[in-house]
């Protein structure tokens, strides 16, 4: 199963990605992490990307796509993957789909997690993250069992709300502007389902599984 997750910051994509990965045995591929890994490991692709990053420029789509495709070849992605943070533009989507088709593995689903800007701001301002395992919590919506301590690994939680509301709102505006054409692109091709992500985590998880079964049925 090959899945792309779309949704603004605060929509809970990371949490849902982890749940889906466990349920279906998929690799979670967050493009930001892949970038950092390849640059740190000084791979040929990493070195090419580094030049752009160092100059504060966008890494060109062909390098990014190549990196993602390379990552998707690894053994943990044999059963499939969940992509978070990529593609961000229609050209990236086209180049990713071209590469996947060349390997005979087309996309299965694109899940578009939707929340209001007000909800996104509220969640982002209250976000906590584990310094060790990166699991995220939220003082308001998903507090840890013990104040300030990770449920899973017991490490300290740090506050992530380093941004003020105006900064978060600007980021959301950019997100909506960039993503609209991408949503339309996947929707027109029958690959996309919207998921109302304002509900509690468990409810959103059920909706997600429902959307995936629905999409798979459509193609059988
Ligand atoms: Zn932890």
Boltz pocket constraint, residues with backbone or C-beta under 6 A from the ligand:
constraints:
  - pocket:
      binder: B
      contacts: [[A, 130], [A, 131], [A, 132], [A, 133], [A, 134], [A, 135], [A, 150], [A, 151], [A, 152], [A, 153], [A, 154], [A, 155]]
      max_distance: 6.0
